[in-house]
Each structure stands twice: as structure tokens, then as C-alpha cells.
Amino acid sequence: MNQRVHSPTGTTPQRRSSKEPGRTNDPERTKANILAVAAQEFGAKGLAGARIDEIAAATHTSKRMIYYYFGSKEGLYLAVLEESYRSVRNIEAQLHLNDLAPEAALRTLVGFTFDHHLAHENYIRLVMSENIHQGQYLAQSPRIQELNVPAISAIRHLYERGVAQGVFRPGLDPVDIHASISALSFFNVANRHTFGLIFKLDMQDPAYIARRRESVIEMVVRFVRLP
């Protein structure tokens, strides 16, 4: 005959909680996990090809939870864009460019940008995807606009210091300098497969990368520096 099992205190054991073992109620960690997985999904497949179902499965959450946090697939995509820009700008802020001589600061910034883009191919894919959409989602985000203000301010400050010290030539636009740094660093990742195939280059070879990195730094510095 089956006997009812009692706890040591004489009370009937409580039914086990349906809460999963080890699972914590941490919305910020959940959102960060969703953003990290979504960045890979959007980077690999673009906005149209990405699937919320796959993001939900990979993060062990639900579509309903994702929509609760981000509103829609487009809202999640925009949040991923914002987080991608926030991350790179936060790292840039840790370079302490003001502590360096102007030319050294410029070399540090160019080298960092080159290294960052090389190590974050998914960031490049996200930017390319948003360009396919003609920047329509990025345009909806005042936060991204605000995030990029310090980047231009940092270049303007180091450039003006260089001009004042007679190191850099006057009359240049800091946004143009930023564009040149971005373009040279971006191409090396965005076009590595096509360019490498056409010209029979292994653009992922460490020796090639080292040479290309130095070339990019020198091109920017020589463009800005006084003859």
C-alpha cells in the first residue's frame, strides 16, 4: 500500500517550483543575452532574413519576451545597432588620446579602428545591412547620433592640438579625417573576400594584416601631417 511521505517537520512537501534550476530574474542580463545573439543573427542574415524564433531558441527565452523588451523585430534590430555603436565608442573613450602627443594620438586611434573592425566582422555586416536600408532605422535613433558626437570631438581636439603645435596642416575637416579612417579600416574587412580573390591575396594572413595596418596608419598620418 502506498504511504504518504511526510517531511521531517511532519508537513506535506511543497510541489517543486516550475522555475528552472539556476534561472534568475535578471532582466538586464536577459536583454544583454538577447542583444548578443540577435547581433549575430542580423549580421549573418540581415533584417529580412533574421528570425525571432531562432533568437528565442538560442537565448532560451520566448518570442513574447523578446517583443516585451524590444517591441518588434525592427525594434530589436535598432537596439542591436545602438549597442554596436555604443560598444565601439565606449572603447574609444578608454584610449586616453589627450594624454598622448597629437601624432601618437592619431596613430593610436587609427590602429584601434583598424583592429576593432578586423576583430568585429559582425559589426561591419550590421553597418553594411543598414546601408542597404539607406540608414532608415539608424535615422530613428537619437541615441546613435549622440554616441557619435564624442568620436568627432576627440578627432577635432587632437587635430587642433596638432595644428597648434605645428605638427598637422591646417584647414582639414575632422569629419573628413574620421571618414578616411573608417573607410580604410572598413574596406579591409568588408571587401576581403572579393578583393582577395581578384588579386590572389590572403587578406587574413597575419603578415599581410600587419603590413596593411601599418599602411593605413601611415596614409592617414601623412594626409594630416605637415609636409
PAZAPA-4460 file (N, C-alpha, C; in steps of 0.05 Angstrom, whole numbers, plus 32768, in hexadecimal, padded with zeros to 4 digits):
% residues 227
    n_x    n_y    n_z   ca_x   ca_y   ca_z    c_x    c_y    c_z   seq   type   mol
   8011   7FE8   8000   8000   8000   8000   8012   8019   8000     1      M     A
   800A   802C   7FEF   801A   8044   7FEE   8016   8055   8007     2      N     A
   802B   805F   8012   802A   8070   8029   8031   808C   8021     3      Q     A
   8024   809F   802E   802A   80BB   8029   8044   80C2   8037     4      R     A
   8055   80CE   8028   806F   80D6   8033   806D   80F1   8040     5      V     A
   8077   80F3   8058   8077   810D   8066   8093   8118   8069     6      H     A
   8095   8131   806B   80AF   813E   806F   80B7   813A   808C     7      S     A
   80D0   813F   8093   80D9   813C   80AF   80C9   814D   80C2     8      P     A
   80BC   8162   80B9   80AD   8173   80CB   8090   8169   80CD     9      T     A
   808A   8154   80BE   806F   814A   80C0   805B   8156   80AC    10      G     A
   8065   8168   809C   8053   8174   8088   8057   8168   806D    11      T     A
   8044   816A   805C   8045   815F   8041   8058   8170   8031    12      T     A
   806B   8163   8022   807E   8173   8012   8070   8184   7FFE    13      P     A
   807A   819C   7FF9   806F   81AE   7FE6   8076   81A4   7FCA    14      Q     A
   8064   81A9   7FB7   806B   81A2   7F9B   8082   81B3   7F92    15      R     A
   8094   81A6   7F82   80AC   81B4   7F79   80A5   81CC   7F67    16      R     A
   80B4   81E1   7F6A   80AE   81F9   7F5A   80B3   81F3   7F3D    17      S     A
   80A2   81FF   7F2C   80A6   81FC   7F0F   80BD   820C   7F05    18      S     A
   80C8   821D   7F16   80DF   822D   7F0E   80F7   821B   7F08    19      K     A
   8104   8220   7EF1   811A   820F   7EE9   8131   8212   7EFC    20      E     A
   8140   81FC   7F02   8157   81FD   7F14   816C   8211   7F09    21      P     A
   8176   8222   7F1B   818B   8234   7F13   8181   824D   7F05    22      G     A
   8167   824E   7EFF   815C   8265   7EF0   8157   827C   7F03    23      R     A
   8160   8293   7EFD   815C   82AA   7F0E   814B   82BF   7F00    24      T     A
   813E   82CF   7F10   812E   82E5   7F04   8140   82FD   7F01    25      N     A
   814E   82FE   7EEA   8161   8313   7EE4   815B   831F   7EC9    26      D     A
   8149   8332   7EC7   8142   833D   7EAD   8159   8348   7E9D    27      P     A
   816C   8356   7EAA   8182   8362   7E9C   8194   834D   7E8F    28      E     A
   8199   8337   7E9E   81A9   8322   7E92   819A   8314   7E7C    29      R     A
   8180   8310   7E7F   8170   8304   7E6A   8171   8315   7E50    30      T     A
   816D   832F   7E54   816D   8341   7E3C   8189   8341   7E2F    31      K     A
   819E   8341   7E3F   81B9   8341   7E34   81BE   8328   7E24    32      A     A
   81B4   8311   7E2E   81B7   82F8   7E20   81A8   82F8   7E06    33      N     A
   8190   8303   7E07   817F   8305   7DEE   818E   8316   7DDA    34      I     A
   8198   832D   7DE2   81A6   833F   7DD0   81BF   8332   7DC4    35      L     A
   81CE   8323   7DD3   81E6   8316   7DC9   81DF   8301   7DB4    36      A     A
   81CB   82F1   7DB9   81C3   82DC   7DA6   81B6   82EA   7D8D    37      V     A
   81A6   82FE   7D92   8198   830C   7D7B   81AD   8319   7D69    38      A     A
   81C3   8324   7D75   81D7   8330   7D64   81E3   831C   7D51    39      A     A
   81E8   8304   7D5A   81F2   82EF   7D48   81DD   82E8   7D32    40      Q     A
   81C4   82E6   7D3A   81AF   82DE   7D28   81AB   82F4   7D13    41      E     A
   81A9   830D   7D1B   81A5   8323   7D08   81BE   8327   7CF7    42      F     A
   81D6   8323   7D03   81EE   8327   7CF3   81F1   8312   7CDE    43      G     A
   81E9   82F9   7CE4   81EC   82E3   7CD0   81D6   82E4   7CBB    44      A     A
   81BE   82EC   7CC2   81A7   82E9   7CB0   8199   8303   7CA9    45      K     A
   81A1   8319   7CB5   8193   8333   7CB0   8179   8334   7CBE    46      G     A
   816C   834B   7CBC   8152   834E   7CCA   813D   833C   7CBE    47      L     A
   813C   833A   7CA4   8127   8329   7C98   812B   830C   7C9D    48      A     A
   8143   8302   7C9D   8148   82E6   7CA0   8149   82DC   7CBD    49      G     A
   814E   82EE   7CD0   8150   82E6   7CEC   8135   82DC   7CF6    50      A     A
   8135   82C9   7D08   811D   82BC   7D13   811C   82BF   7D31    51      R     A
   8106   82CB   7D3B   8103   82CE   7D58   8101   82B3   7D66    52      I     A
   80F5   829F   7D58   80F4   8284   7D63   810F   8279   7D6A    53      D     A
   8122   827D   7D58   813D   8273   7D5C   814B   8282   7D73    54      E     A
   8147   829C   7D75   8152   82AC   7D8B   8147   82A2   7DA5    55      I     A
   812D   829D   7DA6   8120   8294   7DBE   812B   8279   7DC7    56      A     A
   812E   8267   7DB3   8138   824C   7DBA   8155   824D   7DC4    57      A     A
   8165   825E   7DB8   8181   8260   7DC0   8185   826D   7DDB    58      A     A
   8172   827D   7DE3   8174   828B   7DFD   8163   827E   7E12    59      T     A
   8156   8267   7E0C   8145   8259   7E1E   812F   826B   7E2A    60      H     A
   8124   827C   7E19   810F   828D   7E21   80F8   8289   7E0E    61      T     A
   80E6   829C   7E0C   80CF   8299   7DFA   80CC   82B2   7DE8    62      S     A
   80BE   82AF   7DD2   80B8   82C5   7DC1   80A9   82DB   7DD1    63      K     A
   8097   82D2   7DE1   8087   82E5   7DF1   8099   82F6   7E03    64      R     A
   80AD   82EA   7E0F   80C0   82F9   7E20   80D0   830C   7E0F    65      M     A
   80D9   8304   7DF8   80E8   8316   7DE7   80D8   832E   7DDF    66      I     A
   80BF   8329   7DD7   80AD   833F   7DCF   80A7   8351   7DE7    67      Y     A
   80A6   8345   7DFF   80A1   8355   7E17   80B8   8369   7E1C    68      Y     A
   80D0   8360   7E18   80E7   8371   7E1D   80EC   8385   7E06    69      Y     A
   80E8   837C   7DED   80F1   838C   7DD6   80DA   8395   7DC3    70      F     A
   80C2   838C   7DC8   80AB   8396   7DBA   80A5   8388   7DA0    71      G     A
   80BA   8382   7D90   80B6   8376   7D75   80D1   836D   7D6B    72      S     A
   80D0   835F   7D55   80E9   8356   7D48   80FA   836E   7D41    73      K     A
   80ED   8383   7D36   80FB   839B   7D2F   8106   83AA   7D47    74      E     A
   80F8   83A9   7D5D   8101   83B5   7D76   811A   83A7   7D81    75      G     A
   811A   838C   7D7E   8132   837D   7D86   8149   8383   7D74    76      L     A
   8145   8385   7D5A   815A   838C   7D47   8166   83A7   7D4E    77      Y     A
   8155   83BB   7D54   815F   83D5   7D5A   816F   83D5   7D74    78      L     A
   8166   83C5   7D88   8174   83C3   7DA1   8190   83B6   7D9D    79      A     A
   8191   83A3   7D8A   81AB   8396   7D84   81BE   83AB   7D77    80      V     A
   81B3   83BB   7D65   81C4   83D0   7D59   81CE   83E4   7D6E    81      L     A
   81BD   83EC   7D80   81C5   83FF   7D95   81DA   83F3   7DA7    82      E     A
   81D7   83D9   7DAE   81EB   83CC   7DC0   8205   83C9   7DB1    83      E     A
   8205   83C4   7D97   821E   83C1   7D88   822D   83DB   7D87    84      S     A
   8220   83F1   7D83   822D   840B   7D83   8236   8413   7D9F    85      Y     A
   8225   840D   7DB3   822C   8414   7DCE   8246   8406   7DD7    86      R     A
   8248   83ED   7DCF   825F   83DD   7DD7   8279   83E8   7DCC    87      S     A
   827A   83EF   7DB2   8292   83F9   7DA6   8299   8415   7DB1    88      V     A
   8285   8425   7DB6   828B   8440   7DC1   8294   843F   7DDD    89      R     A
   828A   842C   7DED   8293   8429   7E09   82B1   8421   7E09    90      N     A
   82B9   840F   7DF7   82D5   8407   7DF7   82E6   841E   7DEE    91      I     A
   82DD   842D   7DDA   82EC   8445   7DD1   82F2   8458   7DE7    92      E     A
   82DE   845B   7DF9   82E0   846E   7E0F   82F6   8466   7E23    93      A     A
   82FE   844C   7E22   8312   8442   7E34   832F   8444   7E29    94      Q     A
   8331   8450   7E11   834C   8452   7E05   835D   8468   7E11    95      L     A
   8350   847B   7E20   835F   8491   7E2D   8370   84A0   7E18    96      H     A
   8364   84A8   7E03   8372   84B6   7DED   837E   84D0   7DF7    97      L     A
   8371   84DD   7E0A   837A   84F7   7E14   8395   84F5   7E22    98      N     A
   839C   84DC   7E2B   83B5   84D8   7E39   83CC   84D4   7E26    99      D     A
   83C7   84D3   7E0C   83DB   84CD   7DF8   83E1   84E6   7DE7   100      L     A
   83F9   84E7   7DDC   8400   84FC   7DC9   83ED   84F9   7DB1   101      A     A
   83E7   850E   7DA2   83D3   850D   7D8C   83D8   84F7   7D78   102      P     A
   83F0   84F4   7D6E   83F5   84DF   7D5A   83F2   84C3   7D66   103      E     A
   83FC   84C0   7D7E   83F9   84A6   7D8C   83DC   849F   7D91   104      A     A
   83CC   84B4   7D98   83B0   84B0   7D9D   83A2   84A8   7D83   105      A     A
   83A9   84B4   7D6D   839D   84AD   7D53   83A4   8491   7D4B   106      L     A
   83BD   8489   7D4F   83C6   846E   7D48   83B7   845A   7D5A   107      R     A
   83B3   8460   7D73   83A5   844E   7D85   8388   844B   7D7C   108      T     A
   837B   8461   7D75   835F   8460   7D6D   835C   8450   7D53   109      L     A
   836D   8454   7D3F   836B   8446   7D26   8370   8428   7D2B   110      V     A
   8385   8422   7D3A   838B   8406   7D40   8374   83F8   7D4F   111      G     A
   8368   8406   7D62   8351   83FB   7D70   833A   83F5   7D5D   112      F     A
   8334   8408   7D4C   831D   8405   7D39   8322   83ED   7D27   113      T     A
   833A   83EB   7D1D   8342   83D4   7D0B   833E   83BA   7D1A   114      F     A
   8349   83B9   7D33   8347   83A0   7D43   832B   8399   7D4A   115      D     A
   831B   83AD   7D52   8300   83A8   7D5A   82F0   839C   7D43   116      H     A
   82F1   83A9   7D2B   82E2   839F   7D14   82EB   8383   7D0D   117      H     A
   8305   837E   7D0E   830F   8363   7D08   8304   834E   7D1B   118      L     A
   8302   8355   7D34   82F9   8342   7D49   82DB   8340   7D4B   119      A     A
   82CC   8352   7D3E   82AF   8353   7D41   82A2   8353   7D25   120      H     A
   82A6   833D   7D17   829A   833C   7CFC   827C   833F   7CFC   121      E     A
   8270   8336   7D12   8253   8338   7D13   824A   8355   7D15   122      N     A
   825A   8367   7D21   8254   8383   7D22   8254   838E   7D05   123      Y     A
   8267   8386   7CF5   8268   838F   7CD9   8250   8386   7CCA   124      I     A
   8247   836D   7CCF   822F   8362   7CC1   8216   8372   7CC9   125      R     A
   8214   837A   7CE2   81FD   8389   7CEB   81FC   83A4   7CDE   126      L     A
   8214   83B1   7CDC   8215   83CC   7CCF   820E   83C9   7CB2   127      V     A
   8218   83B4   7CA5   8212   83B0   7C89   81F4   83AB   7C85   128      M     A
   81E8   839B   7C97   81CC   8396   7C95   81BC   83B0   7C98   129      S     A
   81C4   83C1   7CAA   81B5   83DA   7CAE   81B8   83EC   7C96   130      E     A
   81CF   83EB   7C88   81D3   83FA   7C70   81C1   83F0   7C5A   131      N     A
   81BC   83D6   7C59   81A9   83CB   7C45   818D   83D7   7C4A   132      I     A
   8187   83DC   7C63   816D   83E9   7C6A   816E   8407   7C69   133      H     A
   8184   8411   7C5E   8188   842E   7C5B   8187   843D   7C76   134      Q     A
   818F   8430   7C8B   8190   843D   7CA5   8176   8443   7CB2   135      G     A
   8160   8437   7CA9   8146   843E   7CB2   8141   8438   7CCF   136      Q     A
   814D   8422   7CD9   814A   841C   7CF6   815C   842C   7D07   137      Y     A
   8175   842F   7CFE   8188   8440   7D0D   817D   845C   7D10   138      L     A
   816F   8466   7CFC   8164   8481   7CFD   814F   8485   7D13   139      A     A
   8144   846E   7D1C   8130   846F   7D31   813B   8471   7D4D   140      Q     A
   8156   8470   7D4E   8163   846E   7D69   8173   8487   7D70   141      S     A
   8168   8499   7D80   8177   84B0   7D8A   8190   84A6   7D9A   142      P     A
   818D   848F   7DA6   81A3   8485   7DB7   81BC   8480   7DA6   143      R     A
   81B9   8475   7D8E   81D1   8470   7D7D   81DE   848A   7D75   144      I     A
   81CD   849E   7D6F   81D8   84B8   7D69   81E8   84C3   7D80   145      Q     A
   81DE   84C0   7D98   81EC   84CA   7DB0   8206   84BB   7DB5   146      E     A
   8205   84A0   7DAF   821D   8490   7DB4   8234   8498   7DA3   147      L     A
   822F   84A2   7D8B   8244   84A8   7D78   824F   84C4   7D7C   148      N     A
   8242   84D5   7D8C   824D   84F0   7D91   8268   84EF   7D9F   149      V     A
   826C   84DF   7DB4   8286   84DD   7DC0   829C   84D4   7DAE   150      P     A
   8296   84C2   7D9B   82AA   84B8   7D88   82B5   84CF   7D77   151      A     A
   82A4   84E0   7D6D   82AD   84F7   7D5D   82BB   850C   7D6E   152      I     A
   82B0   850F   7D87   82BD   8522   7D99   82DA   851A   7DA0   153      S     A
   82DE   8500   7DA3   82F9   84F6   7DA9   830C   84FC   7D92   154      A     A
   8303   84F7   7D79   8314   84FC   7D62   8319   851A   7D5F   155      I     A
   8304   852A   7D63   8307   8547   7D61   831C   8551   7D75   156      R     A
   831A   8547   7D8D   832C   8551   7DA2   8349   8549   7D9C   157      H     A
   834E   8530   7D95   836A   8528   7D90   8374   8536   7D76   158      L     A
   8363   853A   7D63   836B   8548   7D4A   8372   8565   7D51   159      Y     A
   8361   8573   7D60   8367   858F   7D67   8380   8591   7D78   160      E     A
   8385   857E   7D89   839E   857F   7D98   83B6   857C   7D85   161      R     A
   83B3   856B   7D71   83C9   8567   7D5E   83CE   857F   7D4D   162      G     A
   83B8   858D   7D45   83BB   85A6   7D36   83C9   85BB   7D47   163      V     A
   83C0   85BE   7D60   83CB   85D2   7D72   83E9   85CD   7D77   164      A     A
   83F1   85B4   7D77   840E   85AD   7D7C   841E   85AC   7D62   165      Q     A
   8411   85B2   7D4B   8420   85B2   7D32   8426   8597   7D27   166      G     A
   8416   8583   7D30   841A   8567   7D27   8408   8560   7D0F   167      V     A
   83EF   8569   7D11   83DB   8563   7CFD   83D5   857C   7CEB   168      F     A
   83CF   8577   7CD2   83C9   858E   7CC1   83AD   8598   7CC6   169      R     A
   83A9   85B2   7CC5   838E   85BD   7CCA   837B   85BA   7CB3   170      P     A
   8361   85BF   7CB9   834D   85BF   7CA5   833E   85A5   7CA0   171      G     A
   8344   8590   7CB0   8337   8577   7CAC   831D   8575   7CBD   172      L     A
   830B   8564   7CB4   82F1   8560   7CC2   82F3   8547   7CD2   173      D     A
   82EF   8548   7CED   82F0   8530   7CFD   82DD   8519   7CF4   174      P     A
   82C6   8520   7CE9   82B4   850C   7CDF   82C0   84FD   7CC7   175      V     A
   82CF   850C   7CB7   82DC   8500   7CA0   82F3   84EE   7CA9   176      D     A
   8301   84F6   7CBD   8316   84E5   7CC8   830A   84CB   7CD3   177      I     A
   82F3   84CE   7CE1   82E5   84B6   7CEB   82DC   84A4   7CD5   178      H     A
   82D2   84B0   7CBF   82C9   84A0   7CA8   82DF   8491   7C9C   179      A     A
   82F7   849D   7C9A   830E   8490   7C8E   8317   8478   7C9F   180      S     A
   8318   847C   7CB9   831F   8467   7CCC   830C   8450   7CCA   181      I     A
   82F2   8456   7CCA   82DD   8442   7CC9   82DE   8432   7CAE   182      S     A
   82E1   8441   7C98   82E1   8434   7C7E   82F8   8421   7C7A   183      A     A
   8310   8429   7C82   8327   8418   7C7F   8326   83FF   7C91   184      L     A
   831B   8402   7CA8   8318   83EC   7CBB   8301   83D9   7CB3   185      S     A
   82EC   83E5   7CA9   82D4   83D6   7CA1   82D9   83C4   7C89   186      F     A
   82E6   83CF   7C75   82EB   83C1   7C5C   82FA   83A7   7C61   187      F     A
   830D   83A7   7C72   831D   8390   7C78   830D   8378   7C81   188      N     A
   82F6   837D   7C8D   82E5   8367   7C96   82CE   8363   7C82   189      V     A
   82C1   8378   7C7A   82A9   8376   7C69   82AF   836A   7C4E   190      A     A
   82C7   836F   7C43   82CD   8366   7C28   82E3   8351   7C28   191      N     A
   82E9   8345   7C3E   82FF   8332   7C40   82FC   831A   7C2D   192      R     A
   82E4   8310   7C2A   82E0   82F8   7C1A   82E2   82FF   7BFC   193      H     A
   82D4   8313   7BF3   82D4   831A   7BD6   82F0   8324   7BCE   194      T     A
   82FB   8337   7BDE   8315   8343   7BD7   832B   832E   7BD8   195      F     A
   8329   831C   7BEC   833D   8307   7BEF   833D   82F4   7BD8   196      G     A
   8325   82EC   7BCF   8322   82DA   7BB8   832C   82E7   7B9E   197      L     A
   8325   82FF   7B9A   832C   830D   7B81   834B   8310   7B7F   198      I     A
   8357   8318   7B95   8374   831E   7B94   8385   8308   7BA0   199      F     A
   8379   82F0   7BA5   8387   82D9   7BAF   8396   82DF   7BC9   200      K     A
   8388   82EC   7BDC   8393   82F4   7BF6   8385   82E4   7C0C   201      L     A
   8395   82DC   7C20   8389   82D1   7C38   8387   82E8   7C4C   202      D     A
   8370   82F5   7C4C   836D   830D   7C5C   8369   8307   7C7A   203      M     A
   8369   82ED   7C81   8368   82E5   7C9D   8383   82DB   7CA7   204      Q     A
   8397   82DC   7C96   83B2   82D4   7C9E   83BD   82E9   7CB2   205      D     A
   83C7   82E1   7CC9   83D1   82F4   7CDD   83E6   8307   7CD2   206      P     A
   83F7   82FD   7CC0   840C   830E   7CB5   8400   8324   7CA3   207      A     A
   83EC   831C   7C93   83DE   832F   7C82   83D0   8344   7C93   208      Y     A
   83C2   833B   7CA8   83B3   834D   7CB9   83C5   8361   7CC6   209      I     A
   83DC   8358   7CD0   83EF   836A   7CDD   83F9   8380   7CC9   210      A     A
   83FF   8378   7CB1   8408   838B   7C9D   83F2   839F   7C96   211      R     A
   83DA   8394   7C93   83C3   83A5   7C8B   83BC   83B8   7CA2   212      R     A
   83BE   83AF   7CBA   83B9   83C1   7CD1   83CC   83D8   7CD2   213      R     A
   83E6   83D3   7CCD   83FA   83E8   7CCD   83F5   83FB   7CB6   214      E     A
   83ED   83F0   7C9F   83E8   8401   7C88   83D1   8414   7C8D   215      S     A
   83BC   840A   7C99   83A4   841B   7C9F   83AB   8431   7CB3   216      V     A
   83BA   842A   7CC7   83C3   843F   7CDB   83D4   8454   7CCD   217      I     A
   83E7   844C   7CBC   83F8   845F   7CAF   83E9   8470   7C9B   218      E     A
   83D5   8465   7C8D   83C6   8475   7C7A   83B7   848C   7C88   219      M     A
   83AA   8485   7C9F   839B   8499   7CAD   83AE   84AE   7CB9   220      V     A
   83C3   84A6   7CC6   83D6   84B8   7CD2   83E3   84CB   7CBE   221      V     A
   83EB   84C0   7CA7   83F8   84D1   7C92   83E4   84E4   7C86   222      R     A
   83CA   84DC   7C85   83B6   84EE   7C7B   83B2   8506   7C8E   223      F     A
   83B4   8502   7CA7   83AF   8517   7CBB   83C8   8526   7CC2   224      V     A
   83DF   8519   7CC2   83F8   8526   7CCB   8402   853B   7CB7   225      R     A
   840F   854F   7CC2   841C   8563   7CB1   8432   8556   7CA1   226      L     A
   8436   855E   7C88   844B   8552   7C77   8467   8557   7C84   227      P     A
***
